[in-house]
């Protein structure tokens, strides 16, 4: 079988680095080019130093318009700019890891209709899609915590979310809150109640429960670790915890990477994997849902490869058999 030729745009960032790390071991993929205008001609392994000895390639500032699939690993708002300035074959599938095409109002661009790429929600549409809007990292963790309740029509009241992400969630560009001396031994919130991922979260919840009209109240936090997301979510729930477990296990019975655990969760269970783990706990009429993922994998590059596998008719888990860095 002919291998899938891949192009990666924005090759110097964290998500591109994770894509490269996974794709060089994917049995059905050949990386055609890794595009970075700021690093053109430089060895890829000089930027992504975990690839020393694994990849002897350089960044390029030119593209092959006939690749089979194009991954866009650009800052938010830059995917539209790039696709406006560059033309690709009609047969080239595109997976955008930014937020340019995630919302219903933005999903059509230049005749291309982007499908929201959360496999646990839109698997059939992804299989038949040519263009994918990969979900956001916080959005993935929070949606996977909420969608079973939405599917059952059981989101009746406000939903409260408190979630923390690691430093890689901010990207490679330095800022006041990503310097080691600020981040180490520190913790803070940011964008309270207004985080940009709320749009796609509400969109997906309403896809399953059209009458949901309450508020999702989201407090995002910065943690002093490198990677991972840990989300705690609570809302009113009339049933027992066993009722909730039955709902969640039924919803995720065919999911390849999302699992309901009977044990309390911690983030090291999922870091360096494409898994999402969910735990349920009931207290005084409230259902507490805990959801944890690796922000760079299930929250970005791993999910992008999961979507690629579905689009090309491959086994959904191919190239994603990863062990967590548990110790």
N, C-alpha and C positions, 0 to 999 in steps of 0.2 A: 504494500500500500504506500502511495506517495505521502511523504510527510507534509504536515501543515507548516507553511512558511509564515513566520511571525515577524512583525515589525513593532518596535516599542518606541514611543515618542515621550520625551521627557526622561531620558534614561539615567539621570544622575540622582534621582530622588529615592526615598525609602521604598515606595511601592514598586518602582521599576527594579530596584535591586532585588527585592523579594521575587518579582516575576522572573528575572533572569535566573536566580538561584534555583527556582522550581522548574523552569522550562528546560534548562540544560539537562535535566534528568527525566523529562517527559518523553516516553517512548515514541510518540507520534508527532513530535514537534522538531522543527529546525529553525533556529533564530536567524533571520535574514539580515536584520540590521537593528542597531540600538542608536537612536537619534538624540543628540544633545549638542546644541549650538555652542554652548559654553565649554564643552569638553571635546569637540571634534578633533580626532587624531590621537587622543590620549587613550592609553590602555584602560579598558573597563575595570580591570582589577585594581587599578590605582585609586579609583573612587570607591568601588565596592570591594573592600579589601578581604572579605570572606571568600572571594572568588579567585584569589591567588592560587595558581596551580590547577584550577578547574576550568578556566576560560582564557584563551589567548586571542582576544578580539579588541578592536578599538571602536570608540564612539565615532559616529559619522554625522555630518550636517546635510546629507542628502537622503532621499527616501526612494524605495522601490514601490511604485504605485500599484504593482500587481501582486503584493503579498496576499496571502489567504485571510489573515486576520491582523488587525491593527489595534494595539493597546495604547490608549491615550492616558499618560500618567502626568498630567499637567495641572497647574494650579487652577482653582475654581475660576471660571470665566474664560480660560485660555483654550479650551477645546473648540469652541465656536470660532475663535480667531484662527486657530491652526487649520481647521477644515475649510474655512473660507479662503485660505491662502494656498491650500494644497489639494490636488485632485487625486483620487484613487479609483481603481477599477470598480465597476459595478458589482463585481463578484467578491470584492474585499469586504469581509465582515469587520465591524468596528465595535470595540468594547471600551467605553469611556469610564475611567475611574474617578473623574471629577463630578461636579454637581450640575453641569450645564444642561442635561437632558432628563433629569430625574422626575421633574414635576410634569403633570399632565399638560400644563400650558406651554411647556418647553420641549415636548417630546418629538415634535416634527421640526426637522431642520434640513433645508435644501432638498426636499423630497424624500428624506430619510426619516422613518418613524422608529424611535428608540423605545424598546421594551424595558420596563423596570426589572432589573436582574436579581431579584431575590428568589432563588429556586424553590424555597418552601412555600412561596406564594404564587409564583407565575411560571412554574416549570414547563407546562405545555406551550405557553407563548414563547418562552426562551428557546425551546427546541426548534421552533419555526421562525425565529427571528434572524435578521441580518445585522441589527444594530441594538446594542445593549447599553443601558445606563446602569452601571454598577452602583449598588447602594452605598450610602455613607456608613462609617464604622459605628458611631453611636446609634444610627438608625437601624443597623442590622441587629445589634444586641437588644435594643428596646422593642423592635417589632417582633423578634422571635420570642420575646417574653409576653407579648400582648395578643398576637394574632389568633391563638386558639380560643381565647375568650371572645374576641370579635367575631370569629367564625360561628360561635355558638350564640351570638347576640346577647352576651352577658356583660358587656361594658355599660353599666348604668349610671355611674357617677364619675366624678373627676378621678384621673389617674395621676399619682404622684411618683416621680422618677428622680432618683439620685444616682448618678453614674460618674465614675472616675476613669480617666484615660492616662496612658503613659506619655512620655515626652515625644515619642515618635509620631504621635497624633498631630503634632504641630508642624511636621515637615522638617526639612534639612536647613532651611534658612534660620539664621540666628535672630532672636528677639530678646527683649528684656526678661521674659519668663522662661526661656529655654537655656540660658546660661547655667552651667553646673552650680555655681555658687548661689544662684537664686533657687534653683529647683531642688537641690539636695537638702534633705531634712525639712522639706517644706510641703505645703498643701494649700490649695486655693480653689475658689470657684471662678467661673468666667461665663459671660453671656447668659446670666440668669434669666430664665423664662423665655429667652428669645433665640436660642441656638438654631442655626440654619437647617438642621436635620429634622426639626419639628414638622416642616412642610411635608416631607416624604413620609414621615411616620403617620401623620393624620390622614394622608392620602391612602395609605395601605389599610389602615384601620377602617376607613369609610368604604373601601373596596369590598370588605367583608361584612361590615355592619353599617349600612347606609344611614341608619337612624342615630348613630352616635353623635351627640351634640354637646357632650361635656368637654372639659378641658384636660389636655395632657400637660401637666405642670412639671417641667424638666429643669433640674439643677445640674449642669455639667461641672466636673471638677478636674483639676490637674493633680496627678500624683507624682511622687518622686521615684518613679521606676520608668524603665524604657518602653515597654510594650505591654499591651493588654487593655481590656475594658472590663470593669466589674460594675454591673447595674443592679440596683434594688428598686423594685416597682411595687406599689401597693394600691389597691382599690377595693371597694365594697364587693363582697361575694356572699351569697346566701347559702350556698351548699357547703359540704364538708371538704376537707383537704383530699379525701379519696375521690369525691366527685370531680374535683379539679384535676387530679392526676389522670382520671379516666378521659377527660376532655383533651388534655395535653398529649397523652400517649396515643390517642386515636388520631389527633391532628398530625403528629409527627411519625406515625407508624411506618411510612415509606421514605422518610427523610434520611439522607445518607450521612449528614454531618451534625444534625441537631438531636440531642438526646435529653430525656428527662431523668434526672438523678434523684434517688431517695435520700442522698446524703447532702449535708451542707456543702456548699461549693467554695473553692478558692481558685484564684486566677491561674496558678501554676499548672492546673489540670489542662488548660487549653493553650497556653503560650507555646508558639511554634507549631500549632496545628490549625486545621481548617474547621475545627469543631465549635459548636455552641452548646454549652451545657446549661440546663434550666432546672431550678429547684423550686418547690412550692411549699409554703408554710401558712397555716391559718391561725389567726388570733383575733378574737372578739369582733367577728364580722368582717375582718379585713383579710384579703388574700395577699400574701407577700410572695412576689415572684423574683427570684434571683436569676440573672442571666450573665454569662461571662464568655468572652471571645478574645482572640488575638486580633488587635485592631489592624495589623498589617496583613493578616491572612484571611480569616473569615470576614473581617471588616474591610478588605481591599483586594490584595493580589490573589489570595487563595480562592476567594469567591469569583474573581474574574476568570481564573482557570476552570473552576467548576462550570461557569457559564459557557466558556469556550468548548469544553467537553460536550455539553448538552447540544450546543449549536452544530457541532460536527458529528453527532451521532456516536460519540465515544462513551465508554463507561464513565459515569459522573465522577467517580473517585480517582480516575487515572491521574497519576503524577502528584497525588495529594495524600499519599499514605505516610503521614508524618507522626513522629513521636514527640510528645510534649517535653519541654525542658523542666521536668518535675523536680530534679535535684541537680 
